[in-house]
Amino acid sequence: MKIDRLETINLRFEYADGFTYAGGKCTGRLTSLVLVHCDNGQVGIGSAYSHPALVHLIVQHQLAPLLVGQDPTDVERLWDRMYRITRWYGRKGAALSALGAIDTACWDLRGKSLGKPVWQLLGGENPHCPAYASALLWKDIPQLADEAAQLVCRGFRRVKMRLGRGDDYDRPAVSAVRRAIGNDCDLLCDGSMRYSLDEARALGRFLAEQNVFWFEEPFQSEDIDSYVALRGTVGVPLAAGENEFGLQGFRELIRAGALDIVQPDACRCGGISEVKRVADLARTSGLRFATHSWSDAVAIVANAHVVSTMSNGITVEIDQTGNPFVEELLVEPLQVIDGCLALSRSPGLGIALNPSVVEKYRMADPLNIPDGSYSDMVFGAQHWHG
């Protein structure tokens, strides 16, 4: 089996109304699929969560010529090959996300060639992965509480809410969600990088009183010193990593003693291979990991294959904001039962894309992105909320 060609598919969805959060008003969502086509007809599926035009250019104009004719199951060698050629402008950001999409697709192909699911290739024994509902953006508190209760009714036993709106909102909102989900479910809180150290410390003590499972990203991702200063002082585990890239980035966080829980993401930090490396490093450092996922179902499944196999793996994130790239992209939709995401026993990632959904949201020109606020990615000054 040899790589014949690589295909990039950029997807765009526009909300009818959208949602409000720390970044302003989200108007739509973007993601990029990368398909590795082989000469025997097999196709590997991966995804990247980054600037769509950059993903397209990096994959098609640099990495594809490097990979055509290569054995896709030689995953580790190909990862190193891609990393070395992009190192001079990569190491973080779009380049690492793009090569990670290819890496995930190659893991899918390795599993298909061996007739085994990826979770089994990674040493796992159980085709289930704990999952949490990621939603609960800024809205009126009664609505927030109702939404939290609905998420539990959908089978989730952990839910995550967004804070960073100010004490007049944050504390009553946390209390309301805690009451709505009860004490048998876990409550996770995302600080949206909007706090000073003193503010985070005061809020963290309150979150401990509410038995919050973790306090995520209270500070900007570059502000490692504040993470170090806060960790271990408020009684709530500190989590971050969705804005970090690669093993070398996470190594710096771990060396500094900045976190209790690291949050790599296959579609951002370098694919399944790099998530596994980060998880291994966290384990040897006595830390837990829980993958971030905020883009599409391919990334969620890729992350879950790793989390399900690791003794220090906690949970995988599942976007519940009405994102069709999560809810509609796969032929067999994601299924959460009693807090766990079911993984397939089929070879590879065990997923197939819904072609009608792919065509519905496919962007005709990956270099022409309409203005909008696509959660993490913003195009057009009128949509920027600094």
DOPALUM-598314 format. One line per 2 residues: their letters; for each residue x, y, z of C-alpha. Coordinates in pm, whole numbers, plus 50000, padded with zeros to 5 digits. Layout:
N
a> X/Y/Z | ...
***
This chain:
386
mk> 50000/50000/50000 | 50140/50337/49891
id> 50010/50692/49919 | 49861/50800/49586
rl> 49736/51151/49671 | 49624/51378/49954
et> 49293/51560/49956 | 49206/51866/50165
in> 48843/51954/50226 | 48766/52276/50412
lr> 48422/52294/50571 | 48227/52603/50676
fe> 47898/52629/50862 | 47709/52948/50946
ya> 47481/52964/51250 | 47135/53115/51211
dg> 47183/53291/51545 | 47509/53169/51701
ft> 47615/53200/52061 | 47780/53455/52290
ya> 48096/53377/52483 | 48419/53544/52597
gg> 48524/53595/52235 | 48207/53784/52145
kc> 47942/53649/51910 | 48023/53324/51731
tg> 47870/53330/51381 | 47990/53000/51237
rl> 48238/52711/51247 | 48532/52599/51035
ts> 48730/52277/51010 | 48956/52102/50762
lv> 48951/51737/50664 | 49259/51569/50518
lv> 49212/51242/50332 | 49507/51018/50243
hc> 49421/50815/49931 | 49621/50499/49862
dn> 49687/50299/49546 | 49480/50006/49676
gq> 49168/50220/49721 | 49199/50261/50097
vg> 49141/50610/50235 | 49260/50740/50572
ig> 49070/51019/50745 | 49220/51300/50952
sa> 49134/51657/51044 | 49306/51983/51133
ys> 49166/52273/51333 | 49356/52573/51201
hp> 49345/52847/50937 | 49181/52660/50643
al> 49389/52828/50373 | 49715/52753/50553
vh> 49619/52389/50603 | 49541/52357/50232
li> 49867/52522/50123 | 50088/52326/50363
vq> 49931/51990/50279 | 49901/52033/49904
hq> 50208/52240/49820 | 50466/52098/50059
la> 50367/51777/50233 | 50185/51595/49952
pl> 50490/51583/49719 | 50693/51453/50012
lv> 50449/51170/50086 | 50325/51037/49751
gq> 50465/50689/49698 | 50537/50635/50069
dp> 50396/50360/50291 | 50127/50529/50507
td> 50155/50265/50779 | 50512/50375/50853
ve> 50355/50638/51076 | 50647/50734/51297
rl> 50890/50782/51008 | 50641/50994/50812
wd> 50569/51211/51118 | 50940/51282/51156
rm> 50974/51349/50783 | 50690/51603/50787
yr> 50810/51771/51104 | 51165/51816/50976
it> 51057/51979/50650 | 50820/52223/50827
rw> 51039/52292/51132 | 51183/52618/50998
yg> 50840/52784/50995 | 50640/52535/51198
rk> 50696/52362/51534 | 50367/52521/51644
ga> 50050/52648/51481 | 49916/52561/51136
al> 50210/52350/51020 | 50190/52112/51316
sa> 49811/52095/51291 | 49831/52013/50919
lg> 50086/51735/50959 | 49881/51606/51253
ai> 49580/51560/51026 | 49793/51345/50796
dt> 49930/51153/51094 | 49578/51072/51214
ac> 49481/50958/50865 | 49789/50733/50856
wd> 49692/50576/51191 | 49350/50510/51035
lr> 49523/50339/50742 | 49756/50141/50969
gk> 49454/50002/51153 | 49275/49920/50828
sl> 49582/49741/50691 | 49614/49529/51006
gk> 49241/49474/51055 | 49245/49631/51401
pv> 49096/49947/51557 | 49344/50220/51654
wq> 49259/50186/52022 | 49372/49824/52004
ll> 49692/49916/51818 | 49768/50155/52104
gg> 49732/49878/52360 | 49375/49941/52469
en> 49128/49675/52576 | 48802/49868/52608
ph> 48615/50033/52316 | 48469/50304/52538
cp> 48596/50645/52641 | 48460/50877/52912
ay> 48324/51195/52753 | 48195/51532/52865
as> 47949/51777/52716 | 48112/52102/52614
al> 47856/52382/52594 | 47696/52617/52850
lw> 47813/52943/52694 | 47709/53287/52816
kd> 47331/53310/52852 | 47068/53390/53111
ip> 47127/53178/53419 | 46786/53001/53417
ql> 46848/52902/53054 | 47195/52785/53148
ad> 47061/52562/53423 | 46799/52413/53189
ea> 47065/52340/52928 | 47286/52169/53186
aq> 46999/51944/53294 | 46929/51856/52929
lv> 47292/51754/52874 | 47265/51509/53163
cr> 46946/51371/53009 | 47142/51309/52686
gf> 47368/51067/52870 | 47653/51290/52985
rr> 47787/51266/53339 | 48028/51559/53301
vk> 47951/51905/53165 | 48169/52209/53101
mr> 48063/52572/53127 | 48233/52898/53026
lg> 48311/53169/53276 | 48500/53497/53243
rg> 48198/53725/53242 | 48256/53876/53587
dd> 48173/53785/53946 | 47812/53901/53915
yd> 47762/53628/53656 | 48029/53364/53716
rp> 47947/53262/54071 | 47566/53251/54042
av> 47602/53065/53712 | 47826/52799/53864
sa> 47590/52754/54158 | 47290/52722/53927
vr> 47456/52462/53704 | 47574/52264/54004
ra> 47216/52250/54138 | 47084/52153/53794
ig> 47317/51857/53743 | 47331/51743/54105
nd> 47627/51617/54303 | 47663/51290/54113
cd> 47780/51463/53795 | 48110/51644/53738
ll> 48118/52016/53667 | 48413/52154/53466
cd> 48478/52530/53438 | 48661/52709/53157
gs> 48803/53049/53252 | 48840/53160/52888
mr> 49180/53320/52967 | 49017/53626/53125
ys> 49152/53646/53482 | 49435/53805/53673
ld> 49616/53586/53924 | 49432/53743/54219
ea> 49095/53705/54047 | 49166/53343/53956
ra> 49271/53262/54311 | 48952/53410/54457
lg> 48732/53236/54201 | 48923/52911/54238
rf> 48843/52893/54609 | 48475/52935/54526
la> 48497/52663/54260 | 48647/52430/54519
eq> 48346/52493/54743 | 48124/52394/54449
nv> 48323/52071/54400 | 48432/52171/54048
fw> 48628/51898/53869 | 48881/52131/53704
fe> 48952/52499/53641 | 49058/52540/53278
ep> 49261/52819/53120 | 49215/53105/53366
fq> 49514/53277/53198 | 49655/53334/52852
se> 49836/53024/52732 | 50173/53205/52730
di> 50143/53317/53093 | 50308/53009/53242
ds> 50421/53194/53556 | 50060/53261/53660
yv> 49968/52896/53613 | 50262/52796/53832
al> 50162/53049/54098 | 49797/52936/54104
rg> 49848/52560/54089 | 49793/52386/54421
tv> 49664/52694/54603 | 49286/52677/54553
gv> 49182/52312/54586 | 49079/52267/54221
pl> 49297/52091/53958 | 49433/52329/53695
aa> 49392/52232/53327 | 49517/52380/52998
ge> 49676/52286/52667 | 49427/52344/52388
ne> 49642/52637/52272 | 49969/52445/52297
fg> 50136/52254/52015 | 50358/51950/52010
lq> 50546/51753/52270 | 50806/52027/52310
gf> 50538/52280/52404 | 50377/52052/52660
re> 50718/51960/52797 | 50772/52323/52896
li> 50436/52335/53078 | 50513/52010/53261
ra> 50870/52109/53350 | 50744/52434/53497
ga> 50490/52254/53715 | 50212/52464/53562
ld> 49929/52211/53536 | 49754/51914/53694
iv> 49577/51811/53371 | 49717/51858/53019
qp> 49481/51899/52722 | 49636/51806/52386
da> 49421/51776/52073 | 49504/51550/51777
cr> 49375/51804/51525 | 49587/52084/51670
cg> 49900/51951/51841 | 50034/51702/51586
gi> 49798/51409/51541 | 49742/51085/51728
se> 50118/51025/51750 | 50182/51350/51935
vk> 49881/51317/52166 | 50018/50976/52267
rv> 50364/51125/52332 | 50217/51406/52542
ad> 50006/51157/52737 | 50310/50938/52802
la> 50511/51236/52926 | 50224/51343/53151
rt> 50200/50993/53296 | 50569/50973/53379
sg> 50533/51315/53546 | 50240/51200/53760
lr> 49985/51407/53567 | 49653/51328/53402
fa> 49538/51425/53054 | 49203/51502/52895
th> 49190/51588/52526 | 49045/51910/52389
sw> 48807/51883/52088 | 48619/52179/51947
sd> 48611/52118/51573 | 48467/51795/51435
av> 48380/51434/51503 | 48697/51302/51336
ai> 48911/51480/51595 | 48688/51365/51880
va> 48719/51002/51774 | 49096/51029/51718
na> 49141/51177/52064 | 48915/50918/52221
hv> 49120/50631/52078 | 49418/50760/52276
vs> 49236/50854/52598 | 49068/50512/52617
tm> 49405/50336/52620 | 49592/50541/52880
sn> 49588/50487/53256 | 49610/50865/53309
gi> 49344/50947/53049 | 49037/51114/53199
tv> 48790/51215/52930 | 48733/51354/52581
ei> 48546/51675/52497 | 48232/51670/52279
dq> 48098/52000/52149 | 47725/52034/52218
tg> 47662/52378/52064 | 47478/52259/51755
np> 47789/52200/51544 | 47704/51988/51234
fv> 48069/51884/51200 | 48020/51700/51529
ee> 47659/51590/51498 | 47620/51511/51125
ll> 47964/51451/50970 | 47986/51076/51034
ve> 47766/50805/50884 | 47736/50658/51233
pl> 47688/50955/51470 | 47874/50977/51799
qv> 47691/50793/52074 | 47728/50873/52444
id> 47574/50632/52693 | 47607/50677/53069
gc> 47893/50922/53025 | 48098/50719/52777
la> 48158/50754/52405 | 48135/50423/52222
ls> 48428/50343/51993 | 48400/50109/51698
rs> 48561/49766/51680 | 48607/49818/51306
pg> 48961/49863/51173 | 49129/50202/51194
lg> 48932/50487/51344 | 48613/50296/51266
ia> 48441/50592/51105 | 48306/50692/50763
ln> 48224/51042/50644 | 47872/51132/50537
ps> 47930/51247/50176 | 47617/51461/50158
vv> 47722/51656/50468 | 48075/51700/50334
ek> 47941/51841/50006 | 47686/52062/50182
yr> 47950/52247/50382 | 48254/52222/50152
ma> 48417/52559/50078 | 48468/52613/49708
dp> 48783/52819/49756 | 48998/52744/50063
ln> 49183/53074/50012 | 48863/53282/50027
ip> 48713/53265/50376 | 48403/53481/50434
dg> 48425/53724/50724 | 48292/53588/51050
sy> 48371/53480/51403 | 48432/53107/51389
sd> 48494/53064/51760 | 48876/53049/51776
mv> 48926/53188/51426 | 48811/53540/51339
fg> 48808/53698/50994 | 48708/54061/50953
aq> 48776/54342/51202 | 48406/54387/51271
hw> 48397/54041/51429 | 48702/54087/51653
hg> 48624/54109/52024 | 48957/54158/52199
***
